[in-house]
Amino acid sequence: MTTVHAESAATGDTAARDTFDSLDPATDEVVGTYPINTAEDVTAAVERARTAAAWWAGLGFDGRAERLRRWKGVLTRRSAQLAELVHAETGKPHGDAMLEIVLAIDHAAWVARNARKVLGRKRRSPGLLMANHAATVEFQPLGVVGVIGPWNYPVFTPMGSILYALAAGNTVVFKPSEYTPGVGAWLAESLAEVVPEHPVLQVVTGFGETGAALCRSGVDKIAFTGSAATGRKIMAACAETLTPVLIEAGGKDALLVDQDADLAAAADAAVWGGMSNAGQTCVGVERVYVHEKVYDEFVAKVVDIAGSVRAGDDPDADIGPITMPGQLAIIRRHIADALARGGRALLGGEDAVGERFARPTVLVDVPEDSAAVREETFGPTLTIARVRDMDEAVDKANATRYGLGATVFAKARAMELASRLRSGMTAVNSVISFAGIPSLPFGGMGDSGFGRIHGPEGLKEFARPKAIARQRLRAPLTLTTFSRTAKTDATLAKLITLLHGRRS
Ligand code: NAD
């Protein structure tokens, strides 16, 4: 038996190796050892999930809600233990780990409360022509959903798919990131405590090959969260079996600051949005566009606040290590490229990126076509640009292949600017707030992906609409019969002219 580490095997050949270690990114200590599940293992898990799916669907909305509420209780009571594991595998501070767990718990409560309301059978108007019918729609489970997750929010992110898929009546086979397999296994074990009868949530562990096997395993949908590059591979693999996909990929989110904004709040939000979790947040702030009238004051505030954000592994550190060692080179490259092309680092710089940790970096005067403005950096860096007015800010913010989240700090024009931003979600006068409102859909456009988790849209993503038209009375005009007469056709023509034939 050979054991490999996530970093070396993420790019290398994993054939003939059957376990891997998850490591503490601050110390390289082994946190846990997990199997590299093969395609056969994945197929077997999906088969078990299929049997479990019939039972789970049979529990109905109320039966499932009751189990999901009990799971929510387990998650809440053992949240400190889960946060410790998240801290060990990702390096993020314990408090930040708690924050993502709390949000996931709130989503659990929401799906338990709302699945029936959103997905249960509802009447639709049959229209005048078909007035003798009762028309209904109900949202039925897909069957088995494959969830492939990232490491940066190993609880909150996959739970956005897992909870919604389960509440809609599906069972789930989950492939967590190779950096956070322990968190994935913990989640499945904790659900099994309150649903011991059948494996409604199973975890398969391993690298990209295990994820690819899940795409080809015959699941009814894949919900993927990760990079756009992997998203493309997932779609290609799923195309072979016409398996539908939901893609939650990366972002290059912008924060806009208008001249009438609360600058202290905006600066605080820019620093937290850009640098919490060491900048490793899909909806993290990466670029800031500021009205020229308040630019200098805003920049000074940001540099002041960011200057006190400390990276480290001790309990008082504000940000932890960069979880994926390979990301350090990308962060360094973005900073170096920005500086080489005329940008200035008002805080940090190339030296701020070390062997494990990256300190905050604030860049200004960075050309809009440089990597630091165009590509996802995923580090504690911000680029800040001065704009003439907010129309220029919107144009620049929207000039990206990505379209995930966005933030606006403004008063008079706040809602107008928010809706003009090309993003799936926009927070106004706060940052990332949309992720904590379970009733709001979450997802992106362009290279940030498609489909939605969270909210009613997130429940419907894991269900198929079933339409039923039931004839209640015999129709005065029977249209769907070979015994239809010329008189019926003439009456129908008159009726349709009456209903729809007016010129305006
Ligand atoms: P990644 O794309 O490297 O990996 C994500 C998952 O895909 C992992 O479980 C990985 O093992 C698996 N995988 C890799 N190759 C595969 C293949 N060929 N077939 C099937 N599965 C495969 O992403 P990551 O580094 O874990 O996560 C960081 C990225 O995720 C960032 O781009 C971030 O912005 C994005 N993200 C997006 C959201 C969102 O909701 N939109 C949330 C969190 C993170």
Boltz pocket constraint, residues with backbone or C-beta under 6 A from the ligand:
constraints:
  - pocket:
      binder: B
      contacts: [[A, 148], [A, 149], [A, 150], [A, 151], [A, 152], [A, 153], [A, 157], [A, 175], [A, 176], [A, 177], [A, 178], [A, 206], [A, 207], [A, 208], [A, 209], [A, 210], [A, 211], [A, 212], [A, 213], [A, 215], [A, 225], [A, 226], [A, 227], [A, 228], [A, 229], [A, 230], [A, 231], [A, 233], [A, 234], [A, 237], [A, 247], [A, 248], [A, 249], [A, 250], [A, 251], [A, 281], [A, 282], [A, 283], [A, 324], [A, 376], [A, 404], [A, 443], [A, 444], [A, 448]]
      max_distance: 6.0
